[in-house]
Amino acid sequence: MELRRDVFQAIADPTRRAIIALVAMQAMTPSAIAENFQSSRQTISKHIQILTACEILEQEQSGRTIHYHLNPQKIKEIADFIEPFRQLWDNRFNKLESVMKNYQSDQ
C-alpha cells in the first residue's frame, strides 16, 4: 500500500505556500527557489519533495537542469474542494452583516 501525503498538510506550511506562490509565477530550479529563503537548500529541497509528492509541483528535466512548475489541475482540485466551505462562510457573514445593519437601524 502506497502512502500518499495529505495535500492540506502540505499547504499548511507557510514555507511551502511561499514556494507555491513563487513557482506560480514561473518555473524555477531548486537553486532559484532556495535563494528566496534563509533556510538551507536541504530544507527547501525537502519542502519541494513534499509538494511534488502531493502533485502540487511537477518537475521537468531539460538536460541536467530540473525546473519545477505548478500543477494547475491539482490547484483546481484543491480550490473545488474548498469552494463549498467558502460559500457557506460567505453566506453566514452576509446574514450576520444583515442582522447587524438591522440592529444598528433599530438603535
C-alpha positions as CSV (number, residue, x, y, z in Angstrom):
1,M,0.0,0.0,0.0
2,E,1.4,3.3,-1.1
3,L,1.1,6.1,1.5
4,R,0.3,9.5,-0.1
5,R,0.9,12.8,1.6
6,D,-2.1,14.9,2.5
7,V,-2.2,17.9,0.2
8,F,-3.8,20.0,3.0
9,Q,-0.9,19.2,5.4
10,A,1.5,20.2,2.6
11,I,-0.1,23.6,2.0
12,A,-0.5,24.2,5.7
13,D,3.2,25.0,6.0
14,P,4.0,28.7,5.3
15,T,7.3,27.9,3.5
16,R,5.6,25.5,1.2
17,R,2.9,28.1,0.5
18,A,5.6,30.6,-0.3
19,I,7.2,28.1,-2.7
20,I,3.9,27.6,-4.4
21,A,3.5,31.4,-4.8
22,L,7.0,31.7,-6.3
23,V,6.6,28.8,-8.8
24,A,3.1,30.0,-9.8
25,M,4.8,33.0,-11.4
26,Q,7.3,31.0,-13.4
27,A,9.0,27.6,-13.5
28,M,12.1,27.6,-11.3
29,T,15.1,25.5,-10.5
30,P,15.6,24.2,-6.9
31,S,18.5,26.6,-6.5
32,A,16.4,29.6,-7.7
33,I,13.7,28.6,-5.2
34,A,16.2,28.2,-2.4
35,E,17.6,31.7,-3.0
36,N,14.4,33.2,-1.8
37,F,14.6,31.7,1.7
38,Q,17.0,31.8,4.6
39,S,16.6,28.0,5.2
40,S,19.2,25.6,4.0
41,R,19.0,24.2,0.5
42,Q,18.3,20.7,2.0
43,T,15.3,22.1,3.9
44,I,13.9,23.7,0.8
45,S,14.6,20.5,-1.1
46,K,12.5,18.6,1.4
47,H,9.7,21.1,1.0
48,I,9.9,20.7,-2.8
49,Q,9.8,16.9,-2.4
50,I,6.6,17.1,-0.3
51,L,4.9,19.4,-2.8
52,T,6.0,17.1,-5.6
53,A,4.7,14.0,-3.8
54,C,1.3,15.8,-3.4
55,E,1.4,16.6,-7.1
56,I,1.2,20.4,-6.5
57,L,4.5,20.8,-8.2
58,E,5.7,19.0,-11.3
59,Q,9.2,18.7,-12.4
60,E,10.5,19.0,-15.9
61,Q,14.1,18.0,-16.7
62,S,16.0,19.7,-19.5
63,G,19.4,18.1,-19.8
64,R,20.9,18.3,-16.3
65,T,18.6,21.1,-15.2
66,I,15.3,20.5,-13.3
67,H,12.6,23.1,-13.3
68,Y,9.6,22.9,-11.1
69,H,6.3,24.3,-12.1
70,L,2.8,24.5,-10.7
71,N,0.3,21.8,-11.5
72,P,-2.8,23.8,-12.2
73,Q,-5.1,20.8,-12.2
74,K,-4.1,19.9,-8.6
75,I,-4.6,23.5,-7.5
76,K,-8.1,23.5,-9.2
77,E,-8.9,20.3,-7.3
78,I,-8.0,21.9,-4.0
79,A,-10.0,25.1,-4.9
80,D,-13.0,23.0,-5.9
81,F,-12.9,21.1,-2.6
82,I,-12.7,24.4,-0.6
83,E,-15.3,26.3,-2.6
84,P,-18.5,25.0,-0.9
85,F,-17.0,25.9,2.5
86,R,-16.1,29.4,1.3
87,Q,-19.7,29.8,0.1
88,L,-21.1,28.6,3.4
89,W,-19.0,31.1,5.3
90,D,-19.8,33.9,2.8
91,N,-23.5,33.2,3.4
92,R,-23.1,33.2,7.2
93,F,-21.1,36.5,7.1
94,N,-23.7,38.1,4.8
95,K,-26.5,37.1,7.2
96,L,-24.5,38.4,10.1
97,E,-24.0,41.7,8.3
98,S,-27.7,41.9,7.6
99,V,-28.5,41.3,11.3
100,M,-26.0,44.0,12.3
101,K,-27.5,46.5,9.9
102,N,-31.0,45.9,11.2
103,Y,-29.7,46.1,14.8
104,Q,-28.0,49.5,14.0
105,S,-31.0,50.9,12.3
106,D,-33.2,49.9,15.3
107,Q,-30.9,51.9,17.7
